[in-house]
Amino acid sequence: MVSKEWIYANLGEEIEINGCPWAVTFSQAIWWGWKWRYGNIFGENKKCRDRVRFIKDRALDVWKAHVHKMGVTTRTAREERLIAWSPPRVGWFKLNTDGASRGNPRLATAGGVVRDGDGNWCYGFSLNIGICSAPLAELWGAYYGLNIAWERGVTQLEMEIDSEMVVGFLRTGIDDSHPLSFLVRLCHGLLSKDWSVRISHVYREANRLADGLANYAFFLPLGFHLFNSTPDIVMSIVHDDVAGSAYPRNVQV
């Protein structure tokens, strides 16, 4: 179970290293590691002095072939933009959730907050999970956030998460064989209730309050902690969001 979560987590990473997406490099490392291991068993391995360099080169070749076939260039244009949290539309509430992990899998937490159209705190939570993977922590945050909003009578909800992988899970679902399918099904059970929920991906700079609550959970006892008022430790983030404070980020265009 843990190994599957680790694989899915790495395949869902959005970072690039030396111009190649980490998911491509990771998949090449898994493939060649398997191939070399069985080559050793059957005596079919050829000498490779620098296997790390070999994998990086193969991954870059695969990525270049992909972008060539798709008719795009390997040069990725990026520009700096200012990212800020934005309040929900009139009559709606906004839920931001996040997960945090000190390793994968290691100690993990989640946090979330519901705010109104003026950016006022309605309720929030911190969840000290214990040991689990990063994607699982993100999903626990989504589940608890949805559950609280539903139980408090919210009927129109904008939900923001900074993990594109989790957003995809919530929008389209996953196969029952996936190790996270049980929790995705729980989330879908909440989403299917009689209310309107709009799910979107945001950058981390627009999700600072949920991140702060998730990190606060590392200092709390195991379990779920509900806050009907703003904890002092995240008060400055609440004020920054209400003031429209923005933070620079290089984004792909």
C-alpha positions as CSV (number, residue, x, y, z in Angstrom):
1,M,0.0,0.0,0.0
2,V,2.7,2.5,1.0
3,S,4.8,1.7,-2.1
4,K,1.8,2.4,-4.4
5,E,1.2,5.7,-2.7
6,W,4.8,6.6,-3.0
7,I,4.8,5.8,-6.7
8,Y,1.5,7.8,-7.3
9,A,2.9,10.7,-5.3
10,N,6.1,11.0,-7.4
11,L,4.2,10.6,-10.7
12,G,1.9,13.5,-9.5
13,E,4.8,15.9,-8.8
14,E,4.7,19.1,-10.8
15,I,8.3,20.2,-10.6
16,E,10.9,20.2,-13.3
17,I,14.6,19.2,-13.0
18,N,17.0,20.3,-15.8
19,G,14.1,21.0,-18.2
20,C,12.4,17.6,-17.7
21,P,9.3,16.9,-15.6
22,W,10.1,14.9,-12.5
23,A,7.4,12.4,-13.3
24,V,9.2,11.5,-16.5
25,T,12.6,11.2,-14.7
26,F,11.0,9.1,-11.9
27,S,9.3,6.7,-14.3
28,Q,12.6,6.2,-16.2
29,A,14.4,5.5,-13.0
30,I,11.8,2.9,-12.0
31,W,12.0,1.2,-15.4
32,W,15.7,1.1,-15.7
33,G,16.2,0.1,-12.0
34,W,13.9,-2.9,-12.6
35,K,15.7,-3.7,-15.9
36,W,19.1,-3.6,-14.4
37,R,18.1,-5.7,-11.4
38,Y,16.8,-8.5,-13.6
39,G,19.8,-8.0,-15.9
40,N,22.0,-8.8,-12.9
41,I,20.1,-12.0,-12.2
42,F,20.3,-13.2,-15.8
43,G,23.8,-11.8,-16.5
44,E,22.6,-9.6,-19.3
45,N,23.7,-6.1,-18.1
46,K,26.1,-4.0,-20.1
47,K,28.4,-1.7,-18.2
48,C,27.1,1.7,-17.3
49,R,29.6,3.9,-15.4
50,D,27.1,6.6,-14.4
51,R,23.6,5.3,-14.1
52,V,22.3,8.5,-12.7
53,R,23.5,10.5,-15.7
54,F,22.2,7.7,-18.0
55,I,18.7,7.9,-16.5
56,K,18.6,11.7,-16.7
57,D,19.7,11.6,-20.3
58,R,17.1,9.0,-21.2
59,A,14.3,10.9,-19.4
60,L,15.2,14.1,-21.3
61,D,15.2,12.1,-24.6
62,V,11.7,10.8,-23.8
63,W,10.4,14.2,-22.9
64,K,11.8,15.8,-26.0
65,A,10.3,13.1,-28.2
66,H,7.0,13.7,-26.5
67,V,6.9,17.4,-27.0
68,H,8.1,17.0,-30.6
69,K,5.2,14.7,-31.3
70,M,2.8,17.0,-29.7
71,G,4.0,19.9,-31.9
72,V,5.4,22.1,-29.2
73,T,8.9,23.3,-28.4
74,T,10.9,22.3,-25.3
75,R,11.5,25.9,-24.4
76,T,9.0,26.8,-21.7
77,A,8.0,30.4,-21.4
78,R,7.6,31.6,-17.8
79,E,6.8,35.0,-16.3
80,E,6.5,36.4,-12.8
81,R,3.0,37.0,-11.6
82,L,1.6,38.2,-8.3
83,I,-0.6,35.6,-6.7
84,A,-3.1,36.4,-3.9
85,W,-6.1,34.7,-2.2
86,S,-9.4,36.0,-3.6
87,P,-12.8,36.0,-1.8
88,P,-15.7,33.9,-3.2
89,R,-18.4,35.4,-5.3
90,V,-21.5,36.9,-3.7
91,G,-23.6,34.4,-1.8
92,W,-20.9,31.7,-1.8
93,F,-18.4,30.5,0.8
94,K,-14.8,29.5,0.0
95,L,-13.0,26.4,1.4
96,N,-9.2,26.2,1.2
97,T,-7.5,22.9,2.3
98,D,-4.0,21.7,2.3
99,G,-1.9,18.7,3.5
100,A,1.6,18.7,4.9
101,S,4.1,15.8,5.3
102,R,7.6,15.6,6.7
103,G,8.6,12.8,4.4
104,N,6.7,10.5,2.2
105,P,5.4,8.7,4.1
106,R,6.2,10.3,7.5
107,L,4.4,12.5,10.0
108,A,1.6,14.2,8.1
109,T,-1.1,16.8,8.8
110,A,-3.9,18.6,7.1
111,G,-5.7,21.9,7.5
112,G,-8.5,23.9,6.1
113,V,-10.7,27.0,6.5
114,V,-14.1,28.3,5.3
115,R,-14.5,32.0,4.8
116,D,-17.3,34.3,3.5
117,G,-17.3,36.8,0.8
118,D,-15.6,39.5,2.9
119,G,-12.8,37.1,3.9
120,N,-14.1,36.7,7.4
121,W,-13.2,33.5,9.2
122,C,-16.2,31.1,9.6
123,Y,-14.5,28.0,10.9
124,G,-11.3,26.1,10.3
125,F,-9.5,23.0,11.4
126,S,-6.1,21.4,11.9
127,L,-5.7,17.6,11.7
128,N,-2.7,15.7,13.1
129,I,-2.9,12.5,11.1
130,G,0.2,10.6,12.2
131,I,2.2,8.7,9.6
132,C,0.9,8.7,6.0
133,S,1.8,9.8,2.5
134,A,1.5,13.4,1.2
135,P,-1.4,12.7,-1.2
136,L,-3.3,11.0,1.5
137,A,-2.9,14.0,3.8
138,E,-4.2,16.3,1.0
139,L,-7.2,14.1,0.6
140,W,-7.9,14.0,4.4
141,G,-7.9,17.8,4.3
142,A,-10.3,17.9,1.5
143,Y,-12.6,15.3,3.2
144,Y,-12.7,17.1,6.5
145,G,-13.2,20.5,4.9
146,L,-16.1,19.3,2.8
147,N,-17.7,17.5,5.8
148,I,-17.5,20.6,8.0
149,A,-19.0,22.9,5.3
150,W,-21.8,20.5,4.7
151,E,-22.6,20.0,8.4
152,R,-22.6,23.8,8.9
153,G,-25.3,24.2,6.2
154,V,-23.2,25.7,3.4
155,T,-25.1,25.4,0.1
156,Q,-22.8,27.1,-2.3
157,L,-19.1,26.4,-1.9
158,E,-15.9,27.3,-3.8
159,M,-13.1,24.8,-3.0
160,E,-9.5,25.5,-3.6
161,I,-6.6,23.1,-3.3
162,D,-2.9,23.6,-4.4
163,S,-2.5,20.0,-5.5
164,E,-3.4,19.4,-9.2
165,M,-3.4,15.7,-8.6
166,V,-6.0,15.9,-5.8
167,V,-8.1,18.3,-7.8
168,G,-8.1,15.7,-10.6
169,F,-9.1,12.9,-8.2
170,L,-12.1,15.0,-6.9
171,R,-13.2,16.0,-10.4
172,T,-13.0,12.8,-12.3
173,G,-12.4,10.0,-9.7
174,I,-9.9,7.2,-9.8
175,D,-9.9,3.4,-10.3
176,D,-11.0,1.3,-7.4
177,S,-7.6,-0.4,-7.4
178,H,-5.9,2.9,-6.5
179,P,-4.7,2.9,-2.9
180,L,-6.4,6.2,-2.3
181,S,-9.8,5.2,-3.8
182,F,-11.5,4.7,-0.5
183,L,-11.0,8.3,0.5
184,V,-11.8,9.7,-2.9
185,R,-15.1,7.8,-2.7
186,L,-15.8,9.4,0.7
187,C,-15.2,12.9,-0.8
188,H,-17.4,12.1,-3.8
189,G,-20.1,11.0,-1.4
190,L,-20.1,14.5,0.1
191,L,-19.8,16.2,-3.3
192,S,-22.9,14.3,-4.5
193,K,-25.1,15.8,-1.8
194,D,-27.7,18.6,-2.5
195,W,-25.4,21.5,-2.8
196,S,-23.2,23.3,-5.3
197,V,-19.4,22.8,-5.0
198,R,-16.9,24.2,-7.5
199,I,-13.4,22.8,-7.2
200,S,-10.3,24.6,-8.6
201,H,-6.5,24.4,-8.3
202,V,-4.6,27.4,-6.9
203,Y,-1.0,28.1,-6.4
204,R,0.4,27.8,-2.9
205,E,0.7,31.6,-2.5
206,A,-3.1,31.7,-2.6
207,N,-3.4,28.9,-0.1
208,R,-1.3,30.2,2.7
209,L,-3.9,30.0,5.4
210,A,-4.7,26.3,4.8
211,D,-1.0,25.6,4.8
212,G,-0.5,27.5,8.0
213,L,-3.3,25.4,9.7
214,A,-1.8,22.2,8.4
215,N,1.6,23.1,9.8
216,Y,0.1,24.2,13.1
217,A,-1.2,20.6,13.4
218,F,2.3,19.3,13.9
219,F,2.3,21.0,17.3
220,L,-1.1,19.6,18.3
221,P,-2.1,16.2,19.7
222,L,-3.1,13.5,17.3
223,G,-6.6,13.9,15.9
224,F,-9.0,16.6,14.7
225,H,-9.1,20.2,16.1
226,L,-11.9,22.6,15.1
227,F,-11.5,26.3,15.4
228,N,-14.6,28.5,15.5
229,S,-12.4,31.6,15.8
230,T,-9.0,32.4,14.3
231,P,-6.0,30.8,16.1
232,D,-3.4,33.5,16.9
233,I,-0.7,31.6,15.0
234,V,-2.4,32.3,11.7
235,M,-4.0,35.7,12.4
236,S,-1.4,37.6,10.3
237,I,-2.2,35.4,7.3
238,V,-5.9,36.1,7.6
239,H,-5.2,39.9,7.7
240,D,-2.9,39.6,4.7
241,D,-5.6,37.8,2.7
242,V,-8.3,40.3,3.5
243,A,-5.9,43.1,2.6
244,G,-5.2,41.4,-0.8
245,S,-1.5,40.8,-0.2
246,A,0.1,39.2,-3.2
247,Y,3.3,37.2,-3.6
248,P,5.5,36.7,-6.7
249,R,5.7,33.4,-8.5
250,N,7.2,32.3,-11.8
251,V,4.4,30.6,-13.7
252,Q,4.3,28.8,-17.1
253,V,2.6,30.8,-19.8
